[in-house]
Amino acid sequence: MSVFAVLLLAVSGAHGDVVITEMMYNPDGPTLGPDSLYEWVEICNLTDGPVQLGGMILSDRGNGLVLDAYELAPGVRAVIPAHMESFVSAYGDDIPVVSWTGEWPGLSNSSDIITLSDRYGMVLDMVPYTDQWGITEGRRRSAADGTGSSLEKIDIRGPNEAFNWAASVDYDCPRRDPDTGEDKCWGTPGAVNSVE
Protein backbone atom coordinates (compact mmCIF):
# COMPACT_ATOMS: atom_id res chain seq x y z
CA MET A 1 0.00 0.00 0.00
CA SER A 2 1.37 3.42 -0.93
CA VAL A 3 1.91 6.26 1.54
CA PHE A 4 -0.87 8.18 -0.27
CA ALA A 5 -3.32 5.30 0.26
CA VAL A 6 -2.46 5.12 3.97
CA LEU A 7 -2.98 8.89 4.36
CA LEU A 8 -6.28 8.72 2.47
CA LEU A 9 -7.49 5.92 4.75
CA ALA A 10 -6.50 7.90 7.88
CA VAL A 11 -8.41 10.97 6.68
CA SER A 12 -11.46 9.25 5.22
CA GLY A 13 -11.99 6.29 7.53
CA ALA A 14 -13.24 2.84 6.62
CA HIS A 15 -16.62 1.12 6.52
CA GLY A 16 -17.71 0.54 10.14
CA ASP A 17 -15.30 3.05 11.75
CA VAL A 18 -18.15 5.41 12.61
CA VAL A 19 -21.63 3.88 12.77
CA ILE A 20 -25.22 4.96 13.26
CA THR A 21 -26.34 3.65 16.64
CA GLU A 22 -29.67 5.32 17.34
CA MET A 23 -32.26 7.52 15.66
CA MET A 24 -35.35 9.46 16.55
CA TYR A 25 -37.12 9.21 13.19
CA ASN A 26 -40.68 9.87 14.40
CA PRO A 27 -40.76 11.99 17.59
CA ASP A 28 -43.82 11.90 19.80
CA GLY A 29 -45.53 15.16 18.91
CA PRO A 30 -47.56 15.74 22.10
CA THR A 31 -44.58 15.40 24.45
CA LEU A 32 -41.55 16.20 22.30
CA GLY A 33 -42.57 18.13 19.22
CA PRO A 34 -42.67 18.09 15.43
CA ASP A 35 -40.38 15.91 13.33
CA SER A 36 -38.75 18.90 11.65
CA LEU A 37 -37.38 20.10 15.01
CA TYR A 38 -36.85 16.94 17.05
CA GLU A 39 -35.52 14.24 14.75
CA TRP A 40 -31.92 13.20 15.40
CA VAL A 41 -29.32 10.56 14.57
CA GLU A 42 -26.66 9.27 16.97
CA ILE A 43 -23.27 8.06 15.73
CA CYS A 44 -20.42 6.28 17.53
CA ASN A 45 -16.68 6.07 16.87
CA LEU A 46 -15.73 2.37 16.97
CA THR A 47 -12.03 2.95 16.29
CA ASP A 48 -9.14 3.11 18.77
CA GLY A 49 -8.35 6.72 17.91
CA PRO A 50 -10.14 10.04 17.41
CA VAL A 51 -12.03 10.58 14.14
CA GLN A 52 -12.54 13.96 12.49
CA LEU A 53 -16.18 14.21 11.42
CA GLY A 54 -15.79 17.40 9.39
CA GLY A 55 -16.87 16.83 5.80
CA MET A 56 -18.73 13.57 6.48
CA ILE A 57 -22.17 13.37 4.88
CA LEU A 58 -25.46 12.20 6.44
CA SER A 59 -28.12 11.57 3.82
CA ASP A 60 -31.26 9.71 2.95
CA ARG A 61 -32.76 8.96 -0.44
CA GLY A 62 -33.47 12.65 -1.03
CA ASN A 63 -31.47 15.15 1.01
CA GLY A 64 -28.11 15.38 2.70
CA LEU A 65 -26.02 17.46 5.01
CA VAL A 66 -22.31 17.93 5.61
CA LEU A 67 -20.98 17.67 9.16
CA ASP A 68 -18.93 20.53 10.56
CA ALA A 69 -15.51 19.97 12.11
CA TYR A 70 -15.81 17.84 15.24
CA GLU A 71 -13.29 15.40 16.70
CA LEU A 72 -15.08 12.31 18.00
CA ALA A 73 -13.05 10.42 20.58
CA PRO A 74 -12.84 6.61 20.52
CA GLY A 75 -15.95 4.89 21.86
CA VAL A 76 -17.82 8.18 22.19
CA ARG A 77 -21.26 8.88 20.77
CA ALA A 78 -22.47 12.19 19.37
CA VAL A 79 -25.82 13.35 18.07
CA ILE A 80 -26.63 15.04 14.78
CA PRO A 81 -29.89 16.91 15.50
CA ALA A 82 -32.38 18.24 12.96
CA HIS A 83 -32.52 21.52 14.89
CA MET A 84 -29.79 22.32 17.40
CA GLU A 85 -31.72 24.68 19.67
CA SER A 86 -34.75 22.39 19.89
CA PHE A 87 -32.58 19.39 20.71
CA VAL A 88 -30.73 21.26 23.48
CA SER A 89 -33.99 22.61 24.95
CA ALA A 90 -35.41 19.05 25.14
CA TYR A 91 -32.33 17.06 26.17
CA GLY A 92 -29.98 19.59 27.78
CA ASP A 93 -26.57 20.84 26.77
CA ASP A 94 -24.41 18.04 28.18
CA ILE A 95 -24.85 15.69 25.18
CA PRO A 96 -22.20 15.91 22.44
CA VAL A 97 -23.84 17.38 19.33
CA VAL A 98 -22.43 17.91 15.85
CA SER A 99 -23.46 20.95 13.84
CA TRP A 100 -23.89 20.76 10.07
CA THR A 101 -24.63 22.63 6.86
CA GLY A 102 -27.03 21.62 4.10
CA GLU A 103 -30.54 20.24 4.28
CA TRP A 104 -31.78 17.91 7.04
CA PRO A 105 -32.72 14.57 5.42
CA GLY A 106 -36.20 14.56 6.97
CA LEU A 107 -36.30 10.98 8.25
CA SER A 108 -39.35 9.20 6.87
CA ASN A 109 -41.88 7.89 9.38
CA SER A 110 -42.50 4.75 7.30
CA SER A 111 -39.15 3.70 5.80
CA ASP A 112 -35.90 5.27 4.72
CA ILE A 113 -32.24 4.57 4.06
CA ILE A 114 -29.93 6.68 6.21
CA THR A 115 -26.34 6.76 5.00
CA LEU A 116 -23.21 8.11 6.68
CA SER A 117 -20.37 8.68 4.20
CA ASP A 118 -16.90 10.10 4.53
CA ARG A 119 -15.91 13.31 2.76
CA TYR A 120 -14.96 11.30 -0.35
CA GLY A 121 -18.34 9.58 -0.62
CA MET A 122 -17.26 6.20 0.77
CA VAL A 123 -20.10 4.69 2.80
CA LEU A 124 -19.20 4.24 6.47
CA ASP A 125 -22.63 2.97 7.52
CA MET A 126 -26.10 2.56 6.03
CA VAL A 127 -29.36 1.83 7.86
CA PRO A 128 -32.38 0.80 5.72
CA TYR A 129 -35.02 1.02 8.48
CA THR A 130 -38.81 0.67 8.35
CA ASP A 131 -41.53 1.47 10.86
CA GLN A 132 -41.78 -2.30 11.44
CA TRP A 133 -38.40 -2.35 13.18
CA GLY A 134 -38.74 -2.63 16.95
CA ILE A 135 -42.25 -4.06 17.09
CA THR A 136 -42.58 -6.24 20.17
CA GLU A 137 -44.93 -9.15 20.72
CA GLY A 138 -48.51 -8.10 21.28
CA ARG A 139 -48.07 -4.69 19.63
CA ARG A 140 -49.15 -3.62 16.18
CA ARG A 141 -46.79 -0.67 16.13
CA SER A 142 -43.19 -0.07 17.20
CA ALA A 143 -42.78 2.20 20.21
CA ALA A 144 -40.18 4.04 18.09
CA ASP A 145 -42.88 4.98 15.58
CA GLY A 146 -44.20 8.19 17.11
CA THR A 147 -44.87 7.08 20.67
CA GLY A 148 -41.80 8.49 22.41
CA SER A 149 -39.07 5.91 22.02
CA SER A 150 -36.11 6.11 19.68
CA LEU A 151 -34.86 3.27 17.48
CA GLU A 152 -31.67 1.81 19.00
CA LYS A 153 -29.09 -0.64 17.71
CA ILE A 154 -28.73 -3.67 19.99
CA ASP A 155 -25.21 -4.76 18.99
CA ILE A 156 -23.51 -1.63 17.65
CA ARG A 157 -20.92 -3.73 15.80
CA GLY A 158 -23.61 -5.99 14.34
CA PRO A 159 -25.57 -5.75 11.08
CA ASN A 160 -28.18 -3.14 10.21
CA GLU A 161 -31.05 -5.59 9.99
CA ALA A 162 -34.41 -5.51 11.76
CA PHE A 163 -33.44 -8.12 14.39
CA ASN A 164 -30.55 -5.91 15.59
CA TRP A 165 -32.65 -2.79 16.22
CA ALA A 166 -35.28 -2.20 18.92
CA ALA A 167 -37.32 0.61 20.42
CA SER A 168 -35.65 2.26 23.40
CA VAL A 169 -37.07 1.39 26.78
CA ASP A 170 -38.10 3.98 29.34
CA TYR A 171 -35.30 4.89 31.72
CA ASP A 172 -35.40 8.50 32.96
CA CYS A 173 -38.24 10.18 31.16
CA PRO A 174 -38.22 13.97 31.16
CA ARG A 175 -41.97 14.55 30.56
CA ARG A 176 -45.38 12.94 30.86
CA ASP A 177 -47.83 12.30 28.04
CA PRO A 178 -50.58 14.95 28.39
CA ASP A 179 -53.24 12.43 27.35
CA THR A 180 -52.31 9.48 29.57
CA GLY A 181 -50.10 10.96 32.29
CA GLU A 182 -47.50 8.26 31.61
CA ASP A 183 -43.78 8.95 31.46
CA LYS A 184 -42.36 9.41 27.98
CA CYS A 185 -38.90 8.25 27.03
CA TRP A 186 -37.13 10.06 24.24
CA GLY A 187 -34.28 7.61 23.76
CA THR A 188 -30.71 7.67 25.02
CA PRO A 189 -28.91 10.26 22.86
CA GLY A 190 -25.18 10.44 23.55
CA ALA A 191 -25.29 7.47 25.96
CA VAL A 192 -25.18 3.67 25.79
CA ASN A 193 -28.38 2.38 24.24
CA SER A 194 -31.00 1.04 26.63
CA VAL A 195 -31.22 -2.21 24.61
CA GLU A 196 -27.47 -2.94 24.38
QUIVENSUL-V563921 format. One record per residue. N is the residue number from 1. RES is the residue in one small letter. PHI is phi in radians with two decimals (NA if undefined). OMEGA is omega in degrees with one decimal (NA if undefined). Layout:
n-><N:N>
res-><RES:RES>
phi-><PHI:PHI>
omega-><OMEGA:OMEGA>
//
This chain:
n-><1:2:3:4:5:6:7:8:9:10:11:12:13:14:15:16:17:18:19:20:21:22:23:24:25:26:27:28:29:30:31:32:33:34:35:36:37:38:39:40:41:42:43:44:45:46:47:48:49:50:51:52:53:54:55:56:57:58:59:60:61:62:63:64:65:66:67:68:69:70:71:72:73:74:75:76:77:78:79:80:81:82:83:84:85:86:87:88:89:90:91:92:93:94:95:96:97:98:99:100:101:102:103:104:105:106:107:108:109:110:111:112:113:114:115:116:117:118:119:120:121:122:123:124:125:126:127:128:129:130:131:132:133:134:135:136:137:138:139:140:141:142:143:144:145:146:147:148:149:150:151:152:153:154:155:156:157:158:159:160:161:162:163:164:165:166:167:168:169:170:171:172:173:174:175:176:177:178:179:180:181:182:183:184:185:186:187:188:189:190:191:192:193:194:195:196>
res-><m:s:v:f:a:v:l:l:l:a:v:s:g:a:h:g:d:v:v:i:t:e:m:m:y:n:p:d:g:p:t:l:g:p:d:s:l:y:e:w:v:e:i:c:n:l:t:d:g:p:v:q:l:g:g:m:i:l:s:d:r:g:n:g:l:v:l:d:a:y:e:l:a:p:g:v:r:a:v:i:p:a:h:m:e:s:f:v:s:a:y:g:d:d:i:p:v:v:s:w:t:g:e:w:p:g:l:s:n:s:s:d:i:i:t:l:s:d:r:y:g:m:v:l:d:m:v:p:y:t:d:q:w:g:i:t:e:g:r:r:r:s:a:a:d:g:t:g:s:s:l:e:k:i:d:i:r:g:p:n:e:a:f:n:w:a:a:s:v:d:y:d:c:p:r:r:d:p:d:t:g:e:d:k:c:w:g:t:p:g:a:v:n:s:v:e>
phi-><NA:-1.34:-1.07:-1.04:-1.12:-1.14:-1.13:-1.07:-1.09:-1.14:-1.43:-1.62:1.52:-2.31:-0.91:1.57:-1.17:-2.14:-2.20:-1.44:-2.04:-2.87:-2.62:-1.88:-1.58:-2.51:-1.05:-1.34:-0.94:-1.08:-1.88:-1.96:2.52:-1.22:-0.92:-1.08:-1.87:-2.07:-1.24:-2.81:-2.27:-1.81:-2.17:-2.40:-1.52:-1.65:-1.53:-1.58:-2.35:-1.17:-2.17:-1.49:-1.49:-0.93:1.62:-1.16:-2.13:-1.91:-2.54:-2.17:-1.26:-2.20:-2.14:-2.69:-2.40:-1.98:-1.27:-1.37:-1.01:-2.85:-1.63:-1.71:-1.22:-1.04:1.32:-1.64:-1.91:-2.43:-1.96:-1.87:-1.59:-1.10:-2.47:-0.97:-1.10:-1.15:-1.07:-1.12:-1.16:-1.47:-1.91:1.67:-1.83:-1.74:-1.72:-1.10:-2.17:-1.96:-1.41:-2.74:-2.22:2.06:-2.12:-0.99:-1.07:1.10:-1.05:-1.19:-1.43:-1.91:-2.88:-2.85:-2.17:-1.69:-2.16:-1.94:-2.14:-1.38:-1.13:-1.74:1.60:-1.30:-1.25:-1.60:-2.77:-2.53:-2.12:-1.65:-1.46:-2.35:-1.28:-1.50:-1.21:1.57:-1.28:-1.79:-0.98:1.54:-1.97:-1.67:-2.45:-1.24:-1.12:-1.41:-1.69:1.51:-2.00:2.04:-1.49:-1.68:-1.82:-2.00:-1.45:-1.36:-1.94:-1.18:-1.70:-1.52:-1.29:-1.61:-2.19:-0.90:-1.12:-1.78:-2.28:-2.58:-1.22:-1.11:-1.79:-1.06:-2.35:-2.39:-1.48:-1.33:-2.49:-1.92:-1.16:-1.15:-1.47:-1.91:1.38:-1.42:-1.09:-2.07:-1.78:-1.95:1.55:-2.24:-1.05:1.41:-2.23:-1.03:-1.10:-1.17:-1.79:-1.26>
omega-><-178.2:177.0:178.7:-179.1:178.1:178.4:179.1:178.8:-179.2:-178.6:-171.6:-177.4:-179.5:178.6:178.4:177.5:176.4:-174.6:174.1:-175.0:-178.2:175.3:172.5:-174.9:-179.8:-177.8:177.0:-176.1:-176.5:-176.4:-178.7:179.2:-174.9:-180.0:-173.9:-179.5:-169.2:171.6:175.0:177.3:177.2:175.8:-179.3:176.4:-178.7:-178.6:178.2:-178.5:178.8:178.1:176.1:-176.9:-177.0:179.5:176.9:-173.8:172.2:-176.2:169.5:-177.0:-176.4:-173.7:178.2:178.5:-179.8:-178.6:175.2:-179.5:179.3:178.0:-178.6:-177.6:-179.9:177.9:-176.8:177.7:176.2:-176.5:172.4:-176.3:175.7:-177.4:-171.9:-175.9:179.4:178.9:-178.1:179.7:-179.1:-170.6:-177.7:-175.0:-179.8:178.2:177.8:178.5:-178.1:176.9:-174.1:172.0:-178.7:-177.6:178.3:-176.9:-177.9:-174.4:-177.9:178.4:-179.6:176.7:-179.2:172.9:179.7:-176.7:172.3:-178.6:175.2:-175.0:179.5:178.4:177.9:-177.9:175.1:178.9:179.7:-179.6:178.5:-172.5:169.9:178.5:175.3:179.8:176.3:176.7:178.3:-178.0:178.4:179.3:175.9:-174.6:176.6:176.4:177.5:-176.2:173.2:-180.0:173.8:-179.4:170.6:174.4:-173.9:175.4:-177.1:175.4:-171.6:174.8:-178.0:-175.5:176.0:177.4:-172.9:-176.4:-176.3:177.0:-179.7:175.2:177.6:177.8:-178.3:178.7:178.0:-170.3:-174.5:-178.1:176.6:176.3:-177.8:-179.4:-173.9:-176.6:-179.3:175.6:175.4:178.1:-179.8:177.7:-176.6:-175.1:177.7:-176.9:176.7:-178.5:-178.3:-177.5:179.4:NA>
//
